[in-house]
Amino acid sequence: MSDRSGPATIRDVARRAGVSTATVSRVLAGIGNPKVETSGAVLAAVEALDYRPSAVARSLRMRRTNTFGLIVTDIQNPFFPELVQAADDAARKVGYSILLGSAAFDEHRAVHYLDLMADRRVDGMIVASSQVAEESWRWLSESPVPVVVVNAEPANVPITVITSDNRAGLRTAAEHLIGLGHRRMAYVRGLEGITADQPRVEGFRAACRDAGIPDADLIELRGDAQFAGGERAVSELLSSGGDVTAIACHNDITAIGALRALRAARIRVPADISVVGCDDIAAASWVVPALTTIAQQKADMGRMAVERLLAMLDAREGGIVPETIRVPMVLQVRESTGPARLGGIGS
């Protein structure tokens, strides 16, 4: 017997059996065809630890619970509420409920919620994240229930991913600025580890190269996908004397931080410099000047995630091939972009 204080958890069973928590869930739910030795190890661990799944889980073992789990890694980011609302609306229309967990960029917390939702026997899970760590990808690839990942670039695992066409979206941003006459530009990247960061900057650079703008002429800055990171990056650009007529940003939060830095330096937007964001969060149309941005179809992605889970459940016996769905991004022109000034900043 274990000397732990308190009842055994599914994680305790997995650790003792030397398998993943997803494997424990599959064995106890009777899903799939695990090896005889794997099932034996799990059942032996259950007995040794006196593990007792909830009565609700036992009674629903082979039936649908009409619930989906939804884990968001950054609930404070205004990008995610619209996606969550759309997923909840789509689920409610077909008689499902959403159980929401906030991982707060904590990998242990994310896996805790994955374990918890598997233990509660949700029918499927949605993970809405801009970055998914290796441990979570591994758990999701072995999940006992259907899984859809939203907003992250796909990894080399057999999981359905719904994300925006990040490369094409930021290419559109660059083409918009180039069409306004901008050739001296800066790009504020996101935090390292955010999966959309690399394809976005690649798309922006590709459009510049196609327009004959050398890579060396594009100033690249590192932000953190937060307000403060955008403000800091642009403040450093101004302090270094960077002479640009336009700034493109990894997301709208970064762009709003950039607007703050420009306003503090008494640089007019868009008269002196143009600014483009990405995401089209609600605040983008309320800041002054209203932000030109590349809109992600957040509500569509939330709705599509629920639809894919339902399709997976309906096709459970025959299986369904994991796929990557890239949703087009749309240029939303507002007040923060305009024709390039010949003299650059402040002329």
CORZIRA-V141416 format. One record per residue. OMEGA is omega in whole degrees, -180 to 180 (999 if undefined). D_LAST is the distance of its C-alpha to the last C-alpha in Angstrom with 2 decimals. Layout:
omega:OMEGA d_last:D_LAST
omega:OMEGA d_last:D_LAST
This chain:
omega:180 d_last:76.70
omega:177 d_last:73.25
omega:178 d_last:72.97
omega:171 d_last:69.77
omega:-179 d_last:69.73
omega:-177 d_last:69.21
omega:178 d_last:69.72
omega:177 d_last:68.60
omega:179 d_last:65.41
omega:179 d_last:64.64
omega:176 d_last:62.61
omega:179 d_last:65.69
omega:-179 d_last:67.70
omega:-179 d_last:65.14
omega:-179 d_last:65.03
omega:-178 d_last:68.82
omega:-179 d_last:69.25
omega:179 d_last:66.56
omega:177 d_last:64.68
omega:176 d_last:61.53
omega:178 d_last:61.56
omega:178 d_last:60.95
omega:177 d_last:64.16
omega:-180 d_last:66.06
omega:-179 d_last:64.91
omega:180 d_last:66.02
omega:-177 d_last:69.42
omega:-180 d_last:70.13
omega:-179 d_last:68.99
omega:-178 d_last:71.02
omega:177 d_last:68.06
omega:-178 d_last:68.05
omega:-180 d_last:70.52
omega:177 d_last:69.95
omega:-179 d_last:72.17
omega:-179 d_last:75.47
omega:178 d_last:74.68
omega:178 d_last:71.30
omega:-180 d_last:72.93
omega:180 d_last:75.66
omega:180 d_last:73.25
omega:-178 d_last:71.35
omega:177 d_last:74.55
omega:178 d_last:76.00
omega:177 d_last:72.92
omega:-179 d_last:73.13
omega:-177 d_last:76.77
omega:-178 d_last:76.29
omega:-177 d_last:73.48
omega:-178 d_last:75.12
omega:-179 d_last:71.89
omega:174 d_last:72.04
omega:-178 d_last:69.37
omega:179 d_last:68.93
omega:179 d_last:71.63
omega:-180 d_last:69.06
omega:-179 d_last:67.90
omega:-176 d_last:71.51
omega:-177 d_last:72.45
omega:-169 d_last:69.49
omega:-175 d_last:69.73
omega:179 d_last:70.35
omega:177 d_last:68.76
omega:177 d_last:65.28
omega:-177 d_last:63.92
omega:175 d_last:61.41
omega:172 d_last:58.61
omega:172 d_last:55.51
omega:178 d_last:53.69
omega:-180 d_last:49.88
omega:179 d_last:48.14
omega:-176 d_last:44.44
omega:-179 d_last:42.82
omega:-175 d_last:39.97
omega:180 d_last:41.08
omega:179 d_last:38.13
omega:-177 d_last:35.64
omega:175 d_last:35.11
omega:-168 d_last:35.37
omega:-178 d_last:39.12
omega:180 d_last:40.64
omega:178 d_last:40.15
omega:-180 d_last:41.82
omega:-180 d_last:44.63
omega:-179 d_last:45.23
omega:178 d_last:45.52
omega:180 d_last:47.92
omega:179 d_last:50.00
omega:-179 d_last:50.17
omega:180 d_last:51.27
omega:-178 d_last:53.84
omega:-179 d_last:55.27
omega:-180 d_last:55.85
omega:174 d_last:58.28
omega:179 d_last:59.93
omega:174 d_last:58.03
omega:180 d_last:56.46
omega:170 d_last:53.58
omega:-172 d_last:53.97
omega:174 d_last:50.55
omega:179 d_last:49.80
omega:-176 d_last:46.63
omega:175 d_last:46.41
omega:179 d_last:43.35
omega:179 d_last:42.44
omega:-175 d_last:45.81
omega:179 d_last:47.87
omega:179 d_last:51.17
omega:179 d_last:50.42
omega:-180 d_last:49.57
omega:176 d_last:52.88
omega:180 d_last:54.68
omega:176 d_last:53.59
omega:178 d_last:54.56
omega:-177 d_last:57.97
omega:-177 d_last:58.35
omega:175 d_last:57.61
omega:180 d_last:59.95
omega:178 d_last:62.60
omega:176 d_last:62.13
omega:172 d_last:62.76
omega:-178 d_last:59.70
omega:180 d_last:60.02
omega:-178 d_last:56.63
omega:173 d_last:53.39
omega:174 d_last:49.68
omega:-180 d_last:47.27
omega:-171 d_last:43.69
omega:173 d_last:41.50
omega:176 d_last:38.33
omega:180 d_last:40.36
omega:-178 d_last:44.13
omega:-176 d_last:45.82
omega:-179 d_last:48.61
omega:179 d_last:51.36
omega:177 d_last:50.37
omega:-179 d_last:50.19
omega:179 d_last:53.65
omega:-176 d_last:55.02
omega:-179 d_last:53.65
omega:180 d_last:55.10
omega:-174 d_last:58.52
omega:178 d_last:58.15
omega:180 d_last:61.40
omega:178 d_last:59.55
omega:-177 d_last:56.96
omega:170 d_last:53.35
omega:175 d_last:49.97
omega:-177 d_last:46.74
omega:171 d_last:43.60
omega:175 d_last:39.94
omega:172 d_last:40.67
omega:-176 d_last:40.63
omega:172 d_last:44.29
omega:-178 d_last:46.17
omega:179 d_last:49.20
omega:-176 d_last:51.58
omega:-178 d_last:53.47
omega:175 d_last:51.64
omega:-179 d_last:50.09
omega:174 d_last:46.32
omega:-178 d_last:44.14
omega:177 d_last:40.46
omega:175 d_last:37.31
omega:-171 d_last:36.31
omega:-179 d_last:33.54
omega:-180 d_last:32.75
omega:-179 d_last:32.53
omega:-179 d_last:30.57
omega:169 d_last:27.61
omega:178 d_last:27.88
omega:178 d_last:27.32
omega:180 d_last:24.18
omega:-180 d_last:22.75
omega:177 d_last:23.94
omega:-179 d_last:22.26
omega:179 d_last:18.80
omega:178 d_last:19.58
omega:178 d_last:20.76
omega:177 d_last:17.40
omega:-179 d_last:15.93
omega:176 d_last:14.85
omega:175 d_last:16.06
omega:-171 d_last:14.30
omega:174 d_last:15.90
omega:177 d_last:17.69
omega:178 d_last:21.09
omega:-177 d_last:22.69
omega:176 d_last:26.42
omega:178 d_last:29.32
omega:175 d_last:32.05
omega:-178 d_last:34.27
omega:174 d_last:37.44
omega:-169 d_last:35.93
omega:-180 d_last:37.42
omega:-174 d_last:34.65
omega:-175 d_last:32.02
omega:180 d_last:32.93
omega:179 d_last:33.43
omega:-179 d_last:30.13
omega:177 d_last:28.06
omega:178 d_last:30.34
omega:179 d_last:29.72
omega:-179 d_last:25.94
omega:-179 d_last:26.22
omega:179 d_last:28.83
omega:178 d_last:26.66
omega:179 d_last:23.89
omega:180 d_last:26.61
omega:179 d_last:28.05
omega:179 d_last:24.76
omega:178 d_last:24.73
omega:-178 d_last:22.17
omega:177 d_last:23.84
omega:-177 d_last:24.72
omega:-179 d_last:23.12
omega:179 d_last:19.63
omega:179 d_last:20.07
omega:-179 d_last:19.54
omega:-178 d_last:22.53
omega:179 d_last:22.87
omega:174 d_last:26.16
omega:179 d_last:26.45
omega:-179 d_last:29.73
omega:178 d_last:29.53
omega:-180 d_last:29.38
omega:-175 d_last:26.94
omega:180 d_last:26.82
omega:177 d_last:26.28
omega:179 d_last:23.20
omega:-178 d_last:21.72
omega:-178 d_last:22.78
omega:-178 d_last:21.51
omega:175 d_last:17.92
omega:179 d_last:18.07
omega:177 d_last:19.33
omega:-179 d_last:16.64
omega:-179 d_last:13.93
omega:-178 d_last:16.34
omega:180 d_last:16.86
omega:179 d_last:13.28
omega:-175 d_last:13.52
omega:-180 d_last:10.60
omega:177 d_last:11.40
omega:180 d_last:10.48
omega:177 d_last:13.87
omega:173 d_last:16.60
omega:-174 d_last:20.24
omega:-179 d_last:22.85
omega:177 d_last:26.60
omega:-177 d_last:27.48
omega:179 d_last:26.38
omega:177 d_last:27.27
omega:-178 d_last:24.86
omega:178 d_last:22.10
omega:174 d_last:22.88
omega:178 d_last:22.64
omega:178 d_last:19.20
omega:179 d_last:18.12
omega:179 d_last:19.62
omega:180 d_last:17.72
omega:179 d_last:14.30
omega:179 d_last:15.55
omega:179 d_last:16.81
omega:179 d_last:13.48
omega:176 d_last:12.05
omega:-174 d_last:9.83
omega:176 d_last:10.58
omega:7 d_last:12.85
omega:-174 d_last:12.74
omega:-180 d_last:9.80
omega:-176 d_last:7.32
omega:178 d_last:10.30
omega:-180 d_last:13.90
omega:177 d_last:17.01
omega:175 d_last:20.56
omega:178 d_last:23.77
omega:177 d_last:27.38
omega:-172 d_last:30.69
omega:172 d_last:30.01
omega:-176 d_last:31.57
omega:-177 d_last:32.36
omega:-176 d_last:29.51
omega:-179 d_last:26.91
omega:-177 d_last:27.42
omega:179 d_last:27.54
omega:180 d_last:24.38
omega:-5 d_last:21.42
omega:178 d_last:19.72
omega:-167 d_last:22.72
omega:167 d_last:22.39
omega:-174 d_last:22.55
omega:174 d_last:25.18
omega:-171 d_last:27.96
omega:168 d_last:31.12
omega:-179 d_last:34.19
omega:-171 d_last:37.44
omega:-179 d_last:38.67
omega:179 d_last:41.53
omega:-178 d_last:42.73
omega:177 d_last:42.90
omega:179 d_last:44.90
omega:-179 d_last:47.28
omega:180 d_last:47.69
omega:178 d_last:48.57
omega:180 d_last:51.45
omega:179 d_last:52.59
omega:178 d_last:52.72
omega:179 d_last:54.76
omega:179 d_last:57.19
omega:178 d_last:57.56
omega:179 d_last:58.28
omega:-179 d_last:60.92
omega:-177 d_last:62.56
omega:-171 d_last:62.65
omega:-175 d_last:63.68
omega:-178 d_last:66.94
omega:-178 d_last:65.59
omega:178 d_last:62.32
omega:-175 d_last:58.84
omega:176 d_last:56.58
omega:-178 d_last:53.40
omega:173 d_last:50.25
omega:-180 d_last:46.48
omega:179 d_last:44.90
omega:-177 d_last:41.20
omega:-179 d_last:39.81
omega:175 d_last:36.95
omega:-171 d_last:33.55
omega:177 d_last:31.78
omega:177 d_last:28.12
omega:-176 d_last:27.43
omega:177 d_last:24.30
omega:-170 d_last:23.02
omega:-171 d_last:19.83
omega:177 d_last:17.70
omega:179 d_last:16.76
omega:-178 d_last:15.09
omega:179 d_last:13.77
omega:173 d_last:11.24
omega:-176 d_last:7.83
omega:-175 d_last:8.22
omega:-179 d_last:5.22
omega:-174 d_last:5.95
omega:170 d_last:5.68
omega:-177 d_last:3.81
omega:999 d_last:0.00
